[in-house]
């Protein structure tokens, strides 16, 4: 029996559930969607403001993802 016999993962490889990938995609796409909605409904935004907003939302989403899913995505022995 090979190391990939248990569910197709190597020993020590993290477990990524479908919800992890969905929330990660949401965190990546959220800054773009929010900026586009702002431009549509409120008005134009400078490039610097767009970059600052995108970085801020991405960092906050990353922190939320880390604290929310760190226990369920830990490595197996």
N, CA, C and O atoms as a Tinker XYZ file with bonds, in Angstrom:
   308  protein
     1  N      0.844000   -1.183000    0.000000    73     2
     2  CA     0.000000    0.000000    0.000000    64     1     3
     3  C      0.892000    1.251000    0.000000    63     2     4     5
     4  O      1.835000    1.341000    0.787000    81     3
     5  N      0.605000    2.174000   -0.846000    73     3     6
     6  CA     1.418000    3.378000   -0.942000    64     5     7
     7  C      0.966000    4.422000    0.076000    63     6     8     9
     8  O     -0.035000    4.248000    0.771000    81     7
     9  N      1.723000    5.496000    0.142000    73     7    10
    10  CA     1.396000    6.581000    1.073000    64     9    11
    11  C      0.127000    7.308000    0.656000    63    10    12    13
    12  O     -0.496000    7.982000    1.477000    81    11
    13  N     -0.265000    7.182000   -0.609000    73    11    14
    14  CA    -1.470000    7.870000   -1.072000    64    13    15
    15  C     -2.722000    7.029000   -0.867000    63    14    16    17
    16  O     -3.793000    7.396000   -1.352000    81    15
    17  N     -2.612000    5.931000   -0.173000    73    15    18
    18  CA    -3.742000    5.037000    0.017000    64    17    19
    19  C     -4.853000    5.608000    0.878000    63    18    20    21
    20  O     -6.008000    5.212000    0.722000    81    19
    21  N     -4.544000    6.515000    1.772000    73    19    22
    22  CA    -5.563000    7.069000    2.673000    64    21    23
    23  C     -6.150000    8.347000    2.093000    63    22    24    25
    24  O     -5.757000    9.447000    2.483000    81    23
    25  N     -7.070000    8.210000    1.183000    73    23    26
    26  CA    -7.760000    9.376000    0.671000    64    25    27
    27  C     -6.968000   10.192000   -0.330000    63    26    28    29
    28  O     -7.388000   11.296000   -0.675000    81    27
    29  N     -5.846000    9.698000   -0.806000    73    27    30
    30  CA    -5.092000   10.398000   -1.818000    64    29    31
    31  C     -4.184000   11.499000   -1.307000    63    30    32    33
    32  O     -3.680000   12.294000   -2.100000    81    31
    33  N     -3.964000   11.566000   -0.008000    73    31    34
    34  CA    -3.082000   12.601000    0.549000    64    33    35
    35  C     -1.789000   11.980000    1.041000    63    34    36    37
    36  O     -1.773000   10.846000    1.520000    81    35
    37  N     -0.717000   12.727000    0.919000    73    35    38
    38  CA     0.560000   12.295000    1.470000    64    37    39
    39  C      0.557000   12.556000    2.974000    63    38    40    41
    40  O     -0.157000   13.448000    3.432000    81    39
    41  N      1.324000   11.814000    3.745000    73    39    42
    42  CA     1.401000   12.094000    5.183000    64    41    43
    43  C      1.911000   13.510000    5.432000    63    42    44    45
    44  O      2.906000   13.931000    4.842000    81    43
    45  N      1.237000   14.229000    6.293000    73    43    46
    46  CA     1.624000   15.593000    6.624000    64    45    47
    47  C      1.026000   16.649000    5.724000    63    46    48    49
    48  O      1.195000   17.841000    5.982000    81    47
    49  N      0.330000   16.244000    4.669000    73    47    50
    50  CA    -0.283000   17.211000    3.762000    64    49    51
    51  C     -1.562000   17.766000    4.404000    63    50    52    53
    52  O     -2.347000   16.997000    4.959000    81    51
    53  N     -1.785000   19.070000    4.341000    73    51    54
    54  CA    -2.969000   19.639000    4.978000    64    53    55
    55  C     -4.265000   19.178000    4.311000    63    54    56    57
    56  O     -4.295000   18.847000    3.126000    81    55
    57  N     -5.311000   19.167000    5.096000    73    55    58
    58  CA    -6.635000   18.799000    4.603000    64    57    59
    59  C     -7.332000   20.083000    4.186000    63    58    60    61
    60  O     -7.535000   20.978000    5.007000    81    59
    61  N     -7.698000   20.177000    2.923000    73    59    62
    62  CA    -8.449000   21.339000    2.458000    64    61    63
    63  C     -9.849000   20.889000    2.081000    63    62    64    65
    64  O    -10.029000   20.098000    1.156000    81    63
    65  N    -10.816000   21.388000    2.789000    73    63    66
    66  CA   -12.196000   21.047000    2.515000    64    65    67
    67  C    -12.755000   21.983000    1.456000    63    66    68    69
    68  O    -12.172000   23.029000    1.168000    81    67
    69  N    -13.886000   21.603000    0.880000    73    67    70
    70  CA   -14.522000   22.422000   -0.146000    64    69    71
    71  C    -14.836000   23.820000    0.397000    63    70    72    73
    72  O    -14.698000   24.810000   -0.321000    81    71
    73  N    -15.254000   23.900000    1.654000    73    71    74
    74  CA   -15.592000   25.217000    2.225000    64    73    75
    75  C    -14.360000   26.111000    2.332000    63    74    76    77
    76  O    -14.476000   27.331000    2.216000    81    75
    77  N    -13.188000   25.528000    2.549000    73    75    78
    78  CA   -11.967000   26.334000    2.596000    64    77    79
    79  C    -11.718000   26.995000    1.257000    63    78    80    81
    80  O    -11.384000   28.178000    1.197000    81    79
    81  N    -11.879000   26.238000    0.179000    73    79    82
    82  CA   -11.621000   26.770000   -1.151000    64    81    83
    83  C    -12.665000   27.798000   -1.564000    63    82    84    85
    84  O    -12.338000   28.784000   -2.225000    81    83
    85  N    -13.915000   27.577000   -1.181000    73    83    86
    86  CA   -14.975000   28.540000   -1.504000    64    85    87
    87  C    -14.731000   29.859000   -0.785000    63    86    88    89
    88  O    -14.845000   30.925000   -1.389000    81    87
    89  N    -14.399000   29.796000    0.490000    73    87    90
    90  CA   -14.155000   31.015000    1.260000    64    89    91
    91  C    -12.879000   31.711000    0.780000    63    90    92    93
    92  O    -12.815000   32.940000    0.773000    81    91
    93  N    -11.872000   30.949000    0.382000    73    91    94
    94  CA   -10.660000   31.550000   -0.166000    64    93    95
    95  C    -10.958000   32.296000   -1.470000    63    94    96    97
    96  O    -10.462000   33.403000   -1.682000    81    95
    97  N    -11.765000   31.692000   -2.335000    73    95    98
    98  CA   -12.148000   32.363000   -3.583000    64    97    99
    99  C    -12.949000   33.631000   -3.285000    63    98   100   101
   100  O    -12.779000   34.649000   -3.956000    81    99
   101  N    -13.810000   33.567000   -2.290000    73    99   102
   102  CA   -14.579000   34.746000   -1.887000    64   101   103
   103  C    -13.656000   35.844000   -1.369000    63   102   104   105
   104  O    -13.848000   37.018000   -1.685000    81   103
   105  N    -12.666000   35.470000   -0.583000    73   103   106
   106  CA   -11.735000   36.458000   -0.041000    64   105   107
   107  C    -10.890000   37.097000   -1.136000    63   106   108   109
   108  O    -10.535000   38.272000   -1.045000    81   107
   109  N    -10.568000   36.327000   -2.167000    73   107   110
   110  CA    -9.785000   36.873000   -3.270000    64   109   111
   111  C    -10.639000   37.780000   -4.140000    63   110   112   113
   112  O    -10.172000   38.829000   -4.583000    81   111
   113  N    -11.875000   37.394000   -4.388000    73   111   114
   114  CA   -12.743000   38.164000   -5.274000    64   113   115
   115  C    -13.457000   39.329000   -4.616000    63   114   116   117
   116  O    -13.907000   40.241000   -5.310000    81   115
   117  N    -13.572000   39.321000   -3.304000    73   115   118
   118  CA   -14.324000   40.355000   -2.595000    64   117   119
   119  C    -13.816000   41.777000   -2.839000    63   118   120   121
   120  O    -14.635000   42.663000   -3.082000    81   119
   121  N    -12.512000   42.040000   -2.789000    73   119   122
   122  CA   -12.064000   43.415000   -3.040000    64   121   123
   123  C    -12.438000   43.919000   -4.431000    63   122   124   125
   124  O    -12.814000   45.080000   -4.592000    81   123
   125  N    -12.336000   43.056000   -5.427000    73   123   126
   126  CA   -12.665000   43.458000   -6.799000    64   125   127
   127  C    -14.146000   43.776000   -6.915000    63   126   128   129
   128  O    -14.525000   44.797000   -7.490000    81   127
   129  N    -14.978000   42.906000   -6.371000    73   127   130
   130  CA   -16.430000   43.106000   -6.456000    64   129   131
   131  C    -16.847000   44.370000   -5.715000    63   130   132   133
   132  O    -17.646000   45.154000   -6.227000    81   131
   133  N    -16.313000   44.572000   -4.516000    73   131   134
   134  CA   -16.687000   45.759000   -3.748000    64   133   135
   135  C    -16.253000   47.045000   -4.438000    63   134   136   137
   136  O    -16.989000   48.031000   -4.427000    81   135
   137  N    -15.064000   47.047000   -5.040000    73   135   138
   138  CA   -14.611000   48.238000   -5.761000    64   137   139
   139  C    -15.480000   48.519000   -6.978000    63   138   140   141
   140  O    -15.792000   49.675000   -7.261000    81   139
   141  N    -15.869000   47.485000   -7.695000    73   139   142
   142  CA   -16.717000   47.686000   -8.867000    64   141   143
   143  C    -18.092000   48.203000   -8.461000    63   142   144   145
   144  O    -18.643000   49.082000   -9.124000    81   143
   145  N    -18.642000   47.677000   -7.396000    73   143   146
   146  CA   -19.935000   48.171000   -6.911000    64   145   147
   147  C    -19.835000   49.622000   -6.470000    63   146   148   149
   148  O    -20.751000   50.409000   -6.712000    81   147
   149  N    -18.729000   49.984000   -5.825000    73   147   150
   150  CA   -18.534000   51.375000   -5.413000    64   149   151
   151  C    -18.485000   52.287000   -6.627000    63   150   152   153
   152  O    -19.104000   53.352000   -6.636000    81   151
   153  N    -17.744000   51.868000   -7.658000    73   151   154
   154  CA   -17.620000   52.692000   -8.867000    64   153   155
   155  C    -18.958000   52.830000   -9.588000    63   154   156   157
   156  O    -19.255000   53.888000  -10.143000    81   155
   157  N    -19.760000   51.779000   -9.584000    73   155   158
   158  CA   -21.054000   51.814000  -10.274000    64   157   159
   159  C    -22.038000   52.719000   -9.543000    63   158   160   161
   160  O    -22.687000   53.556000  -10.170000    81   159
   161  N    -22.157000   52.566000   -8.235000    73   159   162
   162  CA   -23.205000   53.262000   -7.491000    64   161   163
   163  C    -22.786000   54.602000   -6.904000    63   162   164   165
   164  O    -23.648000   55.448000   -6.665000    81   163
   165  N    -21.504000   54.827000   -6.662000    73   163   166
   166  CA   -21.091000   56.066000   -6.005000    64   165   167
   167  C    -20.274000   56.955000   -6.928000    63   166   168   169
   168  O    -20.581000   58.138000   -7.070000    81   167
   169  N    -19.254000   56.416000   -7.551000    73   167   170
   170  CA   -18.469000   57.228000   -8.466000    64   169   171
   171  C    -17.051000   56.731000   -8.600000    63   170   172   173
   172  O    -16.678000   55.724000   -7.997000    81   171
   173  N    -16.253000   57.437000   -9.394000    73   171   174
   174  CA   -14.873000   56.998000   -9.634000    64   173   175
   175  C    -14.004000   57.082000   -8.379000    63   174   176   177
   176  O    -14.252000   57.870000   -7.467000    81   175
   177  N    -12.985000   56.241000   -8.376000    73   175   178
   178  CA   -12.062000   56.167000   -7.250000    64   177   179
   179  C    -10.647000   56.267000   -7.812000    63   178   180   181
   180  O    -10.359000   55.714000   -8.873000    81   179
   181  N     -9.772000   56.964000   -7.111000    73   179   182
   182  CA    -8.385000   57.087000   -7.575000    64   181   183
   183  C     -7.672000   55.741000   -7.471000    63   182   184   185
   184  O     -8.077000   54.860000   -6.712000    81   183
   185  N     -6.611000   55.608000   -8.246000    73   183   186
   186  CA    -5.855000   54.359000   -8.256000    64   185   187
   187  C     -5.267000   54.044000   -6.880000    63   186   188   189
   188  O     -5.282000   52.894000   -6.443000    81   187
   189  N     -4.759000   55.052000   -6.212000    73   187   190
   190  CA    -4.191000   54.845000   -4.882000    64   189   191
   191  C     -5.227000   54.355000   -3.885000    63   190   192   193
   192  O     -4.945000   53.479000   -3.068000    81   191
   193  N     -6.427000   54.921000   -3.952000    73   191   194
   194  CA    -7.503000   54.485000   -3.063000    64   193   195
   195  C     -7.912000   53.046000   -3.385000    63   194   196   197
   196  O     -8.203000   52.261000   -2.483000    81   195
   197  N     -7.931000   52.710000   -4.669000    73   195   198
   198  CA    -8.276000   51.337000   -5.051000    64   197   199
   199  C     -7.246000   50.346000   -4.513000    63   198   200   201
   200  O     -7.604000   49.296000   -3.979000    81   199
   201  N     -5.973000   50.685000   -4.656000    73   199   202
   202  CA    -4.925000   49.793000   -4.166000    64   201   203
   203  C     -4.975000   49.662000   -2.643000    63   202   204   205
   204  O     -4.870000   48.560000   -2.104000    81   203
   205  N     -5.135000   50.778000   -1.965000    73   203   206
   206  CA    -5.215000   50.742000   -0.509000    64   205   207
   207  C     -6.397000   49.930000   -0.022000    63   206   208   209
   208  O     -6.272000   49.130000    0.905000    81   207
   209  N     -7.554000   50.138000   -0.652000    73   207   210
   210  CA    -8.758000   49.400000   -0.277000    64   209   211
   211  C     -8.582000   47.909000   -0.556000    63   210   212   213
   212  O     -8.944000   47.070000    0.269000    81   211
   213  N     -8.024000   47.583000   -1.725000    73   211   214
   214  CA    -7.818000   46.183000   -2.080000    64   213   215
   215  C     -6.878000   45.477000   -1.123000    63   214   216   217
   216  O     -7.134000   44.346000   -0.712000    81   215
   217  N     -5.797000   46.141000   -0.769000    73   215   218
   218  CA    -4.836000   45.551000    0.171000    64   217   219
   219  C     -5.464000   45.392000    1.554000    63   218   220   221
   220  O     -5.299000   44.356000    2.197000    81   219
   221  N     -6.180000   46.411000    2.009000    73   219   222
   222  CA    -6.824000   46.347000    3.322000    64   221   223
   223  C     -7.831000   45.199000    3.408000    63   222   224   225
   224  O     -7.810000   44.426000    4.366000    81   223
   225  N     -8.709000   45.087000    2.416000    73   223   226
   226  CA    -9.715000   44.022000    2.424000    64   225   227
   227  C     -9.048000   42.657000    2.320000    63   226   228   229
   228  O     -9.484000   41.712000    2.978000    81   227
   229  N     -8.002000   42.533000    1.507000    73   227   230
   230  CA    -7.306000   41.253000    1.359000    64   229   231
   231  C     -6.633000   40.826000    2.662000    63   230   232   233
   232  O     -6.698000   39.658000    3.044000    81   231
   233  N     -5.994000   41.763000    3.336000    73   231   234
   234  CA    -5.341000   41.439000    4.606000    64   233   235
   235  C     -6.379000   41.054000    5.662000    63   234   236   237
   236  O     -6.198000   40.074000    6.385000    81   235
   237  N     -7.450000   41.816000    5.747000    73   235   238
   238  CA    -8.504000   41.484000    6.716000    64   237   239
   239  C     -9.137000   40.132000    6.414000    63   238   240   241
   240  O     -9.384000   39.346000    7.329000    81   239
   241  N     -9.402000   39.853000    5.144000    73   239   242
   242  CA    -9.985000   38.561000    4.774000    64   241   243
   243  C     -9.012000   37.422000    5.091000    63   242   244   245
   244  O     -9.435000   36.355000    5.536000    81   243
   245  N     -7.721000   37.641000    4.866000    73   243   246
   246  CA    -6.732000   36.622000    5.195000    64   245   247
   247  C     -6.667000   36.336000    6.685000    63   246   248   249
   248  O     -6.552000   35.180000    7.093000    81   247
   249  N     -6.739000   37.374000    7.495000    73   247   250
   250  CA    -6.726000   37.188000    8.950000    64   249   251
   251  C     -7.970000   36.428000    9.397000    63   250   252   253
   252  O     -7.886000   35.518000   10.221000    81   251
   253  N     -9.121000   36.804000    8.852000    73   251   254
   254  CA   -10.367000   36.107000    9.202000    64   253   255
   255  C    -10.289000   34.646000    8.779000    63   254   256   257
   256  O    -10.678000   33.761000    9.541000    81   255
   257  N     -9.791000   34.385000    7.580000    73   255   258
   258  CA    -9.642000   32.999000    7.125000    64   257   259
   259  C     -8.704000   32.215000    8.039000    63   258   260   261
   260  O     -8.988000   31.069000    8.387000    81   259
   261  N     -7.607000   32.820000    8.422000    73   259   262
   262  CA    -6.639000   32.133000    9.282000    64   261   263
   263  C     -7.271000   31.724000   10.610000    63   262   264   265
   264  O     -7.160000   30.570000   11.025000    81   263
   265  N     -7.925000   32.657000   11.265000    73   263   266
   266  CA    -8.491000   32.346000   12.576000    64   265   267
   267  C     -9.717000   31.447000   12.486000    63   266   268   269
   268  O     -9.992000   30.685000   13.414000    81   267
   269  N    -10.453000   31.524000   11.389000    73   267   270
   270  CA   -11.661000   30.712000   11.257000    64   269   271
   271  C    -11.345000   29.259000   10.939000    63   270   272   273
   272  O    -11.965000   28.354000   11.498000    81   271
   273  N    -10.391000   29.026000   10.053000    73   271   274
   274  CA   -10.178000   27.684000    9.543000    64   273   275
   275  C     -8.862000   27.040000    9.934000    63   274   276   277
   276  O     -8.534000   25.981000    9.397000    81   275
   277  N     -8.105000   27.611000   10.824000    73   275   278
   278  CA    -6.789000   27.025000   11.134000    64   277   279
   279  C     -6.925000   25.667000   11.817000    63   278   280   281
   280  O     -6.081000   24.795000   11.610000    81   279
   281  N     -7.959000   25.465000   12.622000    73   279   282
   282  CA    -8.078000   24.181000   13.315000    64   281   283
   283  C     -8.517000   23.068000   12.372000    63   282   284   285
   284  O     -8.121000   21.919000   12.569000    81   283
   285  N     -9.320000   23.369000   11.353000    73   283   286
   286  CA    -9.787000   22.315000   10.467000    64   285   287
   287  C     -8.858000   22.071000    9.288000    63   286   288   289
   288  O     -9.076000   21.122000    8.535000    81   287
   289  N     -7.831000   22.892000    9.100000    73   287   290
   290  CA    -6.894000   22.699000    7.996000    64   289   291
   291  C     -5.500000   22.340000    8.483000    63   290   292   293
   292  O     -4.525000   22.510000    7.751000    81   291
   293  N     -5.395000   21.844000    9.714000    73   291   294
   294  CA    -4.088000   21.482000   10.247000    64   293   295
   295  C     -3.575000   20.192000    9.622000    63   294   296   297
   296  O     -4.348000   19.378000    9.114000    81   295
   297  N     -2.287000   20.025000    9.667000    73   295   298
   298  CA    -1.664000   18.820000    9.104000    64   297   299
   299  C     -2.028000   17.603000    9.936000    63   298   300   301
   300  O     -2.191000   17.675000   11.154000    81   299
   301  N     -2.146000   16.496000    9.242000    73   299   302
   302  CA    -2.332000   15.239000    9.935000    64   301   303
   303  C     -0.968000   14.641000   10.228000    63   302   304   305
   304  O     -0.013000   14.908000    9.499000    81   303
   305  N     -0.856000   13.845000   11.268000    73   303   306
   306  CA     0.439000   13.209000   11.581000    64   305   307
   307  C      0.837000   12.192000   10.527000    63   306   308
   308  O      1.894000   11.570000   10.637000    81   307
